Amino acid sequence: MFGDMMGMMGKLKETQAKVEATKERLNSIYIDESSSDGLLKITITGNRTIKTVEISEELLQDKEQLEDYLILTLNKAIEKAGNVHETEVAAVAKEGMPNIPGMDMFK
């Protein structure tokens, strides 16, 4: 019984380390998002850190329009990055979880 418990604890620690390594790796995964007309381009990491923002001269002429573009495009980029982040971390976490009856957390 204790051997199984110790084995599970070891597996959980190993999984935790893999999850942390995956989160670190997500800093080097870049997601690009653009407005539909290409006037605004955003690059964000898998950890949802904004890396670049490219704004066309045309958008700089209209503050309100630029704000709208930023909100829409940033939200799309953050959503995509969030999906990548969740998928990557969940895959590693599921792979390393011990098989505990009744604990089907990642179906």
C-alpha positions in Angstrom: 0.0 0.0 0.0 2.7 2.5 1.0 4.8 1.5 -1.9 2.0 2.4 -4.3 1.4 5.7 -2.4 5.1 6.5 -2.6 5.2 5.7 -6.3 2.1 7.9 -6.9 3.7 10.8 -5.0 6.9 10.4 -7.1 4.9 10.4 -10.3 3.0 13.5 -9.2 6.3 15.3 -8.5 7.6 14.3 -11.8 4.5 15.5 -13.6 4.6 18.8 -11.7 8.2 19.3 -13.0 7.1 18.4 -16.6 4.2 20.9 -16.3 6.6 23.6 -15.2 9.0 22.8 -18.1 6.0 23.0 -20.5 5.0 26.4 -19.1 8.6 27.6 -19.6 8.6 26.2 -23.2 5.4 28.1 -23.9 7.5 31.3 -23.7 9.1 30.4 -27.0 5.9 29.5 -28.8 4.6 32.6 -30.7 1.1 33.1 -31.9 0.4 35.8 -34.5 -2.9 37.6 -34.8 -4.0 40.3 -37.2 -7.0 42.5 -37.7 -9.1 41.3 -40.6 -7.7 44.1 -42.9 -4.1 43.6 -41.7 -3.8 47.1 -40.2 -2.9 45.8 -36.8 -0.7 42.8 -36.0 0.0 41.2 -32.6 2.5 38.5 -31.6 1.9 36.8 -28.2 3.6 33.8 -26.5 1.9 30.6 -25.4 2.0 32.1 -21.9 0.0 35.1 -23.1 2.8 37.6 -23.0 2.6 40.2 -25.7 5.8 40.4 -27.7 5.1 42.7 -30.6 2.4 45.2 -31.8 2.5 46.5 -35.3 0.2 49.4 -36.1 -0.3 50.8 -39.6 0.0 54.6 -40.1 -3.6 54.7 -41.2 -4.8 53.5 -37.7 -2.6 56.1 -36.0 -4.9 58.9 -37.4 -8.0 57.7 -35.5 -7.5 57.1 -31.8 -11.0 55.5 -31.3 -10.6 53.2 -34.2 -7.1 52.2 -33.0 -8.5 51.4 -29.5 -11.3 49.2 -31.1 -8.7 47.4 -33.2 -6.4 46.8 -30.2 -9.3 45.4 -28.1 -10.5 43.0 -30.8 -7.2 41.8 -32.0 -5.6 41.4 -28.5 -8.6 39.5 -27.3 -8.4 37.1 -30.3 -4.6 36.7 -29.7 -5.1 36.1 -25.9 -7.8 33.5 -26.6 -5.7 31.6 -29.1 -2.7 31.7 -26.7 -4.9 30.5 -23.9 -6.1 27.6 -25.9 -2.5 26.6 -26.8 -1.5 27.0 -23.1 -4.3 24.9 -21.8 -3.9 22.1 -24.4 -0.2 21.8 -23.8 -0.3 21.9 -20.0 -3.4 19.5 -19.9 -1.6 17.0 -22.2 1.5 16.8 -19.9 -0.6 16.7 -16.7 -2.9 13.9 -18.1 0.1 11.9 -19.2 1.7 12.0 -15.7 -1.4 11.5 -13.6 -1.4 8.2 -11.7 -4.4 5.9 -12.3 -6.5 6.5 -9.3 -9.9 4.8 -9.5 -12.7 7.3 -9.6 -10.4 10.2 -10.4 -11.0 10.6 -14.1 -10.1 14.3 -14.1 -9.1 14.7 -17.8 -11.8 13.0 -19.8 
